[in-house]
Amino acid sequence: MLQMNNFCRGINRTFFSFIVISALFASVLTSCEKKEEDPEHTPSEMQKDAIIAELSKISNLSEFVDLLKTLDISGVNTEKLTIFAVSNAGMNKSSLKSTGDEGIVLQRHIVEGQYSQSALTDSLQITALDGTILLVTIIDGVYYVNGIEIGTEIPADNSIAYIIDMALRANPVQRYNFNVYECNPLWSPANHVPYHLAPDAVISIRDELGIELGPFTTNEAGIFDVTLERGTYFYKVTKSNASNISKDGFLIAGIYDFEGSTIDTIPNAVPGGLRFVDLNGDGIIDDNDKPVDGYVRLQSNQSVYIAAADFVPTYQPNQKLWITYNYRNSLQENYCPKKKNLYWRRLTLMKNS
């Protein structure tokens, strides 16, 4: 009888141990399943949290961080991210706020994979989470994404973040570049240097909504080179007291240097004086050719001329000069002084050869 009782107690202890072990195993299994199902613990969300932790240390990114916290990227299968974080100033003038599609726009600023600065090469194209192609360009050692300057690299676990001062748009990008020259008031036939390169000239750009971009500057060779999202832009150029807009409000096209110049219908045009652009193409330079607010349509592959506000040509001819040049291969003009006054006289109309 005693042996039977001992046997039963042994069975009870074994059964109890089995129950306890089974319960513990079930608890662990359930916990693991919940962890796998919890989107907050996916690799992509963990990387997002790591980036948020780093960006939260920068007060200028508070608005972007608050928005990033609301974005669910648990479905993104990656263990590394690159994020372009928009500064508060950029947030205030972007489509990232109060548009109803903040999540989609925000995904445009997130790329799968870790792109450190050494991995960002000129003309590199990377795809954001929303499918937008982001173009990286390097101009004079400065890094840009879709034409917006990239700030300091911020490491966060396996991921990288960069600060930018404007939100990225979905439009394709276009590269704009042109040379900027400063008109030389000391030009003369003997000193035949009509222009100088204009390094460090400031190019102010605004989009069709009037939002200011930049400003940008020319490099040491007087070259402006920037990549912007495709769209309509307007610009003006300044350097100290010089501008591409004359003091009378016209767009400067260079100076009358007798070589390749066009004779516009400008009263009292003089050698070495400023030439202006006939914006509306009617053959007459008048108030209808003055750019609105001093901004003109941005185009690429052109020459831009600036001149000081007090630009006055110093050349004073003392003898008759017969110098001819062509206008669209159809007009030949000649300069003559008469009674110390300068005027332009049409000589002949030339037929196209």
Secondary structure by P-SEA (a helix, b strand, c coil): caaaaaaaaaaaaaaaaaaaaaaaaaaaaaaaaaaaacccccaaaaaaaaaaaaaaacccaaaaaaaaaacccccccccccccccccaaaaaacccccccaaaaaaaaaccccccccccccccbbbbcccbbbbbbbbcccccccccccccbbbbcccbbbbbbcccccccbbbbbbbbbbbbbccccccccccbbbbccbbbbbbccccccccccccccccbbbbcccccccccccccccccccccccccccccccccccccccccccccccbbbbccccccccccccccccccccccccbbbbbbccccccccccccccbbbbbccccbbbbbbbcccbbbbbbccccccc
